[in-house]
Amino acid sequence: MSSPITTWEGAEAYFTFAHSPAAIAIILALSVIVVFFVLYNMAMHENESYRKLD
């Protein structure tokens, strides 16, 4: 299968995984996991720091 695109000149975006919904879902799931991990660790750190002040 050949690409109908003959040049990338003037292209403003490349959608690497546009043809693969599974890859997009995996990337989204990993992003959500990372965000929750950061928020959880931030909350644990804040709680520990608050306990040290008391």
mmCIF file of the N, C-alpha and C atoms, coordinates in Angstrom:
data_MODEL
# 
_entry.id   MODEL 
# 
loop_
_atom_site.group_PDB 
_atom_site.id 
_atom_site.type_symbol 
_atom_site.label_atom_id 
_atom_site.label_alt_id 
_atom_site.label_comp_id 
_atom_site.label_asym_id 
_atom_site.label_entity_id 
_atom_site.label_seq_id 
_atom_site.pdbx_PDB_ins_code 
_atom_site.Cartn_x 
_atom_site.Cartn_y 
_atom_site.Cartn_z 
_atom_site.occupancy 
_atom_site.B_iso_or_equiv 
_atom_site.pdbx_formal_charge 
_atom_site.auth_seq_id 
_atom_site.auth_comp_id 
_atom_site.auth_asym_id 
_atom_site.auth_atom_id 
_atom_site.pdbx_PDB_model_num 
ATOM 1   N N  . MET A 1 1  ? 0.853  -1.178 0.000  1.00 0.00 ? 1  MET A N  1 
ATOM 2   C CA . MET A 1 1  ? 0.000  0.000  0.000  1.00 0.00 ? 1  MET A CA 1 
ATOM 3   C C  . MET A 1 1  ? 0.898  1.239  0.000  1.00 0.00 ? 1  MET A C  1 
ATOM 4   N N  . SER A 1 2  ? 0.718  2.093  -0.939 1.00 0.00 ? 2  SER A N  1 
ATOM 5   C CA . SER A 1 2  ? 1.525  3.306  -1.011 1.00 0.00 ? 2  SER A CA 1 
ATOM 6   C C  . SER A 1 2  ? 0.732  4.494  -0.484 1.00 0.00 ? 2  SER A C  1 
ATOM 7   N N  . SER A 1 3  ? 1.457  5.469  -0.024 1.00 0.00 ? 3  SER A N  1 
ATOM 8   C CA . SER A 1 3  ? 0.833  6.656  0.540  1.00 0.00 ? 3  SER A CA 1 
ATOM 9   C C  . SER A 1 3  ? 0.460  7.630  -0.572 1.00 0.00 ? 3  SER A C  1 
ATOM 10  N N  . PRO A 1 4  ? -0.702 8.272  -0.443 1.00 0.00 ? 4  PRO A N  1 
ATOM 11  C CA . PRO A 1 4  ? -1.072 9.289  -1.434 1.00 0.00 ? 4  PRO A CA 1 
ATOM 12  C C  . PRO A 1 4  ? -0.308 10.602 -1.225 1.00 0.00 ? 4  PRO A C  1 
ATOM 13  N N  . ILE A 1 5  ? 0.406  10.686 -0.096 1.00 0.00 ? 5  ILE A N  1 
ATOM 14  C CA . ILE A 1 5  ? 1.161  11.898 0.206  1.00 0.00 ? 5  ILE A CA 1 
ATOM 15  C C  . ILE A 1 5  ? 2.510  11.809 -0.499 1.00 0.00 ? 5  ILE A C  1 
ATOM 16  N N  . THR A 1 6  ? 2.820  12.803 -1.283 1.00 0.00 ? 6  THR A N  1 
ATOM 17  C CA . THR A 1 6  ? 4.102  12.798 -1.998 1.00 0.00 ? 6  THR A CA 1 
ATOM 18  C C  . THR A 1 6  ? 5.127  13.708 -1.347 1.00 0.00 ? 6  THR A C  1 
ATOM 19  N N  . THR A 1 7  ? 4.680  14.654 -0.504 1.00 0.00 ? 7  THR A N  1 
ATOM 20  C CA . THR A 1 7  ? 5.601  15.547 0.182  1.00 0.00 ? 7  THR A CA 1 
ATOM 21  C C  . THR A 1 7  ? 5.009  15.955 1.529  1.00 0.00 ? 7  THR A C  1 
ATOM 22  N N  . TRP A 1 8  ? 5.891  16.190 2.502  1.00 0.00 ? 8  TRP A N  1 
ATOM 23  C CA . TRP A 1 8  ? 5.454  16.638 3.817  1.00 0.00 ? 8  TRP A CA 1 
ATOM 24  C C  . TRP A 1 8  ? 5.548  18.152 3.945  1.00 0.00 ? 8  TRP A C  1 
ATOM 25  N N  . GLU A 1 9  ? 5.940  18.811 2.897  1.00 0.00 ? 9  GLU A N  1 
ATOM 26  C CA . GLU A 1 9  ? 6.060  20.271 2.924  1.00 0.00 ? 9  GLU A CA 1 
ATOM 27  C C  . GLU A 1 9  ? 4.684  20.891 3.146  1.00 0.00 ? 9  GLU A C  1 
ATOM 28  N N  . GLY A 1 10 ? 4.605  21.791 4.101  1.00 0.00 ? 10 GLY A N  1 
ATOM 29  C CA . GLY A 1 10 ? 3.342  22.463 4.408  1.00 0.00 ? 10 GLY A CA 1 
ATOM 30  C C  . GLY A 1 10 ? 2.484  21.715 5.410  1.00 0.00 ? 10 GLY A C  1 
ATOM 31  N N  . ALA A 1 11 ? 2.894  20.519 5.815  1.00 0.00 ? 11 ALA A N  1 
ATOM 32  C CA . ALA A 1 11 ? 2.118  19.764 6.809  1.00 0.00 ? 11 ALA A CA 1 
ATOM 33  C C  . ALA A 1 11 ? 2.248  20.447 8.169  1.00 0.00 ? 11 ALA A C  1 
ATOM 34  N N  . GLU A 1 12 ? 1.153  20.542 8.896  1.00 0.00 ? 12 GLU A N  1 
ATOM 35  C CA . GLU A 1 12 ? 1.166  21.207 10.196 1.00 0.00 ? 12 GLU A CA 1 
ATOM 36  C C  . GLU A 1 12 ? 1.095  20.226 11.354 1.00 0.00 ? 12 GLU A C  1 
ATOM 37  N N  . ALA A 1 13 ? 0.702  18.984 11.099 1.00 0.00 ? 13 ALA A N  1 
ATOM 38  C CA . ALA A 1 13 ? 0.610  17.997 12.171 1.00 0.00 ? 13 ALA A CA 1 
ATOM 39  C C  . ALA A 1 13 ? 0.785  16.599 11.590 1.00 0.00 ? 13 ALA A C  1 
ATOM 40  N N  . TYR A 1 14 ? 1.378  15.726 12.391 1.00 0.00 ? 14 TYR A N  1 
ATOM 41  C CA . TYR A 1 14 ? 1.515  14.319 12.040 1.00 0.00 ? 14 TYR A CA 1 
ATOM 42  C C  . TYR A 1 14 ? 0.734  13.517 13.061 1.00 0.00 ? 14 TYR A C  1 
ATOM 43  N N  . PHE A 1 15 ? -0.223 12.717 12.624 1.00 0.00 ? 15 PHE A N  1 
ATOM 44  C CA . PHE A 1 15 ? -1.033 11.909 13.517 1.00 0.00 ? 15 PHE A CA 1 
ATOM 45  C C  . PHE A 1 15 ? -0.549 10.467 13.429 1.00 0.00 ? 15 PHE A C  1 
ATOM 46  N N  . THR A 1 16 ? 0.402  10.128 14.278 1.00 0.00 ? 16 THR A N  1 
ATOM 47  C CA . THR A 1 16 ? 1.072  8.838  14.212 1.00 0.00 ? 16 THR A CA 1 
ATOM 48  C C  . THR A 1 16 ? 0.115  7.680  14.451 1.00 0.00 ? 16 THR A C  1 
ATOM 49  N N  . PHE A 1 17 ? -0.765 7.784  15.444 1.00 0.00 ? 17 PHE A N  1 
ATOM 50  C CA . PHE A 1 17 ? -1.635 6.671  15.804 1.00 0.00 ? 17 PHE A CA 1 
ATOM 51  C C  . PHE A 1 17 ? -3.087 6.905  15.392 1.00 0.00 ? 17 PHE A C  1 
ATOM 52  N N  . ALA A 1 18 ? -3.343 7.750  14.433 1.00 0.00 ? 18 ALA A N  1 
ATOM 53  C CA . ALA A 1 18 ? -4.712 8.065  14.033 1.00 0.00 ? 18 ALA A CA 1 
ATOM 54  C C  . ALA A 1 18 ? -5.446 6.846  13.496 1.00 0.00 ? 18 ALA A C  1 
ATOM 55  N N  . HIS A 1 19 ? -4.746 5.906  12.942 1.00 0.00 ? 19 HIS A N  1 
ATOM 56  C CA . HIS A 1 19 ? -5.369 4.719  12.359 1.00 0.00 ? 19 HIS A CA 1 
ATOM 57  C C  . HIS A 1 19 ? -5.543 3.587  13.366 1.00 0.00 ? 19 HIS A C  1 
ATOM 58  N N  . SER A 1 20 ? -5.107 3.793  14.604 1.00 0.00 ? 20 SER A N  1 
ATOM 59  C CA . SER A 1 20 ? -5.130 2.721  15.602 1.00 0.00 ? 20 SER A CA 1 
ATOM 60  C C  . SER A 1 20 ? -5.816 3.173  16.890 1.00 0.00 ? 20 SER A C  1 
ATOM 61  N N  . PRO A 1 21 ? -7.112 2.947  17.009 1.00 0.00 ? 21 PRO A N  1 
ATOM 62  C CA . PRO A 1 21 ? -7.820 3.325  18.236 1.00 0.00 ? 21 PRO A CA 1 
ATOM 63  C C  . PRO A 1 21 ? -7.269 2.626  19.482 1.00 0.00 ? 21 PRO A C  1 
ATOM 64  N N  . ALA A 1 22 ? -6.756 1.414  19.325 1.00 0.00 ? 22 ALA A N  1 
ATOM 65  C CA . ALA A 1 22 ? -6.200 0.695  20.475 1.00 0.00 ? 22 ALA A CA 1 
ATOM 66  C C  . ALA A 1 22 ? -4.973 1.419  21.025 1.00 0.00 ? 22 ALA A C  1 
ATOM 67  N N  . ALA A 1 23 ? -4.116 1.902  20.148 1.00 0.00 ? 23 ALA A N  1 
ATOM 68  C CA . ALA A 1 23 ? -2.920 2.626  20.593 1.00 0.00 ? 23 ALA A CA 1 
ATOM 69  C C  . ALA A 1 23 ? -3.319 3.921  21.295 1.00 0.00 ? 23 ALA A C  1 
ATOM 70  N N  . ILE A 1 24 ? -4.307 4.602  20.778 1.00 0.00 ? 24 ILE A N  1 
ATOM 71  C CA . ILE A 1 24 ? -4.779 5.841  21.405 1.00 0.00 ? 24 ILE A CA 1 
ATOM 72  C C  . ILE A 1 24 ? -5.351 5.533  22.786 1.00 0.00 ? 24 ILE A C  1 
ATOM 73  N N  . ALA A 1 25 ? -6.112 4.436  22.902 1.00 0.00 ? 25 ALA A N  1 
ATOM 74  C CA . ALA A 1 25 ? -6.689 4.050  24.196 1.00 0.00 ? 25 ALA A CA 1 
ATOM 75  C C  . ALA A 1 25 ? -5.596 3.699  25.199 1.00 0.00 ? 25 ALA A C  1 
ATOM 76  N N  . ILE A 1 26 ? -4.564 3.011  24.759 1.00 0.00 ? 26 ILE A N  1 
ATOM 77  C CA . ILE A 1 26 ? -3.459 2.652  25.653 1.00 0.00 ? 26 ILE A CA 1 
ATOM 78  C C  . ILE A 1 26 ? -2.726 3.895  26.125 1.00 0.00 ? 26 ILE A C  1 
ATOM 79  N N  . ILE A 1 27 ? -2.452 4.810  25.219 1.00 0.00 ? 27 ILE A N  1 
ATOM 80  C CA . ILE A 1 27 ? -1.769 6.051  25.596 1.00 0.00 ? 27 ILE A CA 1 
ATOM 81  C C  . ILE A 1 27 ? -2.624 6.860  26.566 1.00 0.00 ? 27 ILE A C  1 
ATOM 82  N N  . LEU A 1 28 ? -3.923 6.928  26.312 1.00 0.00 ? 28 LEU A N  1 
ATOM 83  C CA . LEU A 1 28 ? -4.831 7.637  27.221 1.00 0.00 ? 28 LEU A CA 1 
ATOM 84  C C  . LEU A 1 28 ? -4.837 6.980  28.595 1.00 0.00 ? 28 LEU A C  1 
ATOM 85  N N  . ALA A 1 29 ? -4.930 5.653  28.640 1.00 0.00 ? 29 ALA A N  1 
ATOM 86  C CA . ALA A 1 29 ? -4.950 4.943  29.916 1.00 0.00 ? 29 ALA A CA 1 
ATOM 87  C C  . ALA A 1 29 ? -3.647 5.173  30.692 1.00 0.00 ? 29 ALA A C  1 
ATOM 88  N N  . LEU A 1 30 ? -2.522 5.112  30.010 1.00 0.00 ? 30 LEU A N  1 
ATOM 89  C CA . LEU A 1 30 ? -1.243 5.367  30.673 1.00 0.00 ? 30 LEU A CA 1 
ATOM 90  C C  . LEU A 1 30 ? -1.167 6.800  31.198 1.00 0.00 ? 30 LEU A C  1 
ATOM 91  N N  . SER A 1 31 ? -1.694 7.739  30.436 1.00 0.00 ? 31 SER A N  1 
ATOM 92  C CA . SER A 1 31 ? -1.700 9.140  30.870 1.00 0.00 ? 31 SER A CA 1 
ATOM 93  C C  . SER A 1 31 ? -2.548 9.313  32.126 1.00 0.00 ? 31 SER A C  1 
ATOM 94  N N  . VAL A 1 32 ? -3.700 8.677  32.157 1.00 0.00 ? 32 VAL A N  1 
ATOM 95  C CA . VAL A 1 32 ? -4.583 8.766  33.327 1.00 0.00 ? 32 VAL A CA 1 
ATOM 96  C C  . VAL A 1 32 ? -3.903 8.141  34.542 1.00 0.00 ? 32 VAL A C  1 
ATOM 97  N N  . ILE A 1 33 ? -3.257 6.998  34.355 1.00 0.00 ? 33 ILE A N  1 
ATOM 98  C CA . ILE A 1 33 ? -2.553 6.341  35.457 1.00 0.00 ? 33 ILE A CA 1 
ATOM 99  C C  . ILE A 1 33 ? -1.449 7.239  36.001 1.00 0.00 ? 33 ILE A C  1 
ATOM 100 N N  . VAL A 1 34 ? -0.689 7.856  35.122 1.00 0.00 ? 34 VAL A N  1 
ATOM 101 C CA . VAL A 1 34 ? 0.398  8.747  35.556 1.00 0.00 ? 34 VAL A CA 1 
ATOM 102 C C  . VAL A 1 34 ? -0.155 9.932  36.343 1.00 0.00 ? 34 VAL A C  1 
ATOM 103 N N  . VAL A 1 35 ? -1.243 10.529 35.863 1.00 0.00 ? 35 VAL A N  1 
ATOM 104 C CA . VAL A 1 35 ? -1.836 11.680 36.554 1.00 0.00 ? 35 VAL A CA 1 
ATOM 105 C C  . VAL A 1 35 ? -2.304 11.277 37.949 1.00 0.00 ? 35 VAL A C  1 
ATOM 106 N N  . PHE A 1 36 ? -2.999 10.138 38.064 1.00 0.00 ? 36 PHE A N  1 
ATOM 107 C CA . PHE A 1 36 ? -3.461 9.696  39.376 1.00 0.00 ? 36 PHE A CA 1 
ATOM 108 C C  . PHE A 1 36 ? -2.295 9.352  40.290 1.00 0.00 ? 36 PHE A C  1 
ATOM 109 N N  . PHE A 1 37 ? -1.235 8.762  39.748 1.00 0.00 ? 37 PHE A N  1 
ATOM 110 C CA . PHE A 1 37 ? -0.047 8.444  40.541 1.00 0.00 ? 37 PHE A CA 1 
ATOM 111 C C  . PHE A 1 37 ? 0.575  9.717  41.094 1.00 0.00 ? 37 PHE A C  1 
ATOM 112 N N  . VAL A 1 38 ? 0.687  10.742 40.272 1.00 0.00 ? 38 VAL A N  1 
ATOM 113 C CA . VAL A 1 38 ? 1.256  12.021 40.718 1.00 0.00 ? 38 VAL A CA 1 
ATOM 114 C C  . VAL A 1 38 ? 0.370  12.652 41.780 1.00 0.00 ? 38 VAL A C  1 
ATOM 115 N N  . LEU A 1 39 ? -0.935 12.665 41.559 1.00 0.00 ? 39 LEU A N  1 
ATOM 116 C CA . LEU A 1 39 ? -1.850 13.255 42.546 1.00 0.00 ? 39 LEU A CA 1 
ATOM 117 C C  . LEU A 1 39 ? -1.812 12.496 43.868 1.00 0.00 ? 39 LEU A C  1 
ATOM 118 N N  . TYR A 1 40 ? -1.770 11.164 43.809 1.00 0.00 ? 40 TYR A N  1 
ATOM 119 C CA . TYR A 1 40 ? -1.703 10.354 45.028 1.00 0.00 ? 40 TYR A CA 1 
ATOM 120 C C  . TYR A 1 40 ? -0.421 10.642 45.802 1.00 0.00 ? 40 TYR A C  1 
ATOM 121 N N  . ASN A 1 41 ? 0.704  10.644 45.104 1.00 0.00 ? 41 ASN A N  1 
ATOM 122 C CA . ASN A 1 41 ? 1.975  10.919 45.781 1.00 0.00 ? 41 ASN A CA 1 
ATOM 123 C C  . ASN A 1 41 ? 2.028  12.335 46.332 1.00 0.00 ? 41 ASN A C  1 
ATOM 124 N N  . MET A 1 42 ? 1.444  13.283 45.628 1.00 0.00 ? 42 MET A N  1 
ATOM 125 C CA . MET A 1 42 ? 1.407  14.653 46.113 1.00 0.00 ? 42 MET A CA 1 
ATOM 126 C C  . MET A 1 42 ? 0.581  14.730 47.402 1.00 0.00 ? 42 MET A C  1 
ATOM 127 N N  . ALA A 1 43 ? -0.554 14.058 47.435 1.00 0.00 ? 43 ALA A N  1 
ATOM 128 C CA . ALA A 1 43 ? -1.398 14.064 48.628 1.00 0.00 ? 43 ALA A CA 1 
ATOM 129 C C  . ALA A 1 43 ? -0.691 13.397 49.801 1.00 0.00 ? 43 ALA A C  1 
ATOM 130 N N  . MET A 1 44 ? -0.010 12.283 49.542 1.00 0.00 ? 44 MET A N  1 
ATOM 131 C CA . MET A 1 44 ? 0.723  11.603 50.609 1.00 0.00 ? 44 MET A CA 1 
ATOM 132 C C  . MET A 1 44 ? 1.841  12.498 51.151 1.00 0.00 ? 44 MET A C  1 
ATOM 133 N N  . HIS A 1 45 ? 2.539  13.173 50.296 1.00 0.00 ? 45 HIS A N  1 
ATOM 134 C CA . HIS A 1 45 ? 3.615  14.066 50.724 1.00 0.00 ? 45 HIS A CA 1 
ATOM 135 C C  . HIS A 1 45 ? 3.054  15.217 51.549 1.00 0.00 ? 45 HIS A C  1 
ATOM 136 N N  . GLU A 1 46 ? 1.951  15.805 51.095 1.00 0.00 ? 46 GLU A N  1 
ATOM 137 C CA . GLU A 1 46 ? 1.337  16.918 51.836 1.00 0.00 ? 46 GLU A CA 1 
ATOM 138 C C  . GLU A 1 46 ? 0.857  16.459 53.210 1.00 0.00 ? 46 GLU A C  1 
ATOM 139 N N  . ASN A 1 47 ? 0.253  15.278 53.282 1.00 0.00 ? 47 ASN A N  1 
ATOM 140 C CA . ASN A 1 47 ? -0.216 14.751 54.567 1.00 0.00 ? 47 ASN A CA 1 
ATOM 141 C C  . ASN A 1 47 ? 0.941  14.513 55.520 1.00 0.00 ? 47 ASN A C  1 
ATOM 142 N N  . GLU A 1 48 ? 2.023  13.960 54.999 1.00 0.00 ? 48 GLU A N  1 
ATOM 143 C CA . GLU A 1 48 ? 3.209  13.710 55.833 1.00 0.00 ? 48 GLU A CA 1 
ATOM 144 C C  . GLU A 1 48 ? 3.815  15.020 56.323 1.00 0.00 ? 48 GLU A C  1 
ATOM 145 N N  . SER A 1 49 ? 3.892  15.993 55.448 1.00 0.00 ? 49 SER A N  1 
ATOM 146 C CA . SER A 1 49 ? 4.456  17.297 55.835 1.00 0.00 ? 49 SER A CA 1 
ATOM 147 C C  . SER A 1 49 ? 3.566  17.973 56.880 1.00 0.00 ? 49 SER A C  1 
ATOM 148 N N  . TYR A 1 50 ? 2.264  17.860 56.739 1.00 0.00 ? 50 TYR A N  1 
ATOM 149 C CA . TYR A 1 50 ? 1.344  18.467 57.702 1.00 0.00 ? 50 TYR A CA 1 
ATOM 150 C C  . TYR A 1 50 ? 1.494  17.787 59.069 1.00 0.00 ? 50 TYR A C  1 
ATOM 151 N N  . ARG A 1 51 ? 1.635  16.455 59.078 1.00 0.00 ? 51 ARG A N  1 
ATOM 152 C CA . ARG A 1 51 ? 1.815  15.736 60.349 1.00 0.00 ? 51 ARG A CA 1 
ATOM 153 C C  . ARG A 1 51 ? 3.099  16.139 61.048 1.00 0.00 ? 51 ARG A C  1 
ATOM 154 N N  . LYS A 1 52 ? 4.145  16.417 60.289 1.00 0.00 ? 52 LYS A N  1 
ATOM 155 C CA . LYS A 1 52 ? 5.426  16.837 60.879 1.00 0.00 ? 52 LYS A CA 1 
ATOM 156 C C  . LYS A 1 52 ? 5.307  18.201 61.546 1.00 0.00 ? 52 LYS A C  1 
ATOM 157 N N  . LEU A 1 53 ? 4.406  19.058 61.073 1.00 0.00 ? 53 LEU A N  1 
ATOM 158 C CA . LEU A 1 53 ? 4.234  20.387 61.657 1.00 0.00 ? 53 LEU A CA 1 
ATOM 159 C C  . LEU A 1 53 ? 3.534  20.331 63.002 1.00 0.00 ? 53 LEU A C  1 
ATOM 160 N N  . ASP A 1 54 ? 2.693  19.323 63.198 1.00 0.00 ? 54 ASP A N  1 
ATOM 161 C CA . ASP A 1 54 ? 1.955  19.216 64.472 1.00 0.00 ? 54 ASP A CA 1 
ATOM 162 C C  . ASP A 1 54 ? 2.785  18.745 65.598 1.00 0.00 ? 54 ASP A C  1 
# 
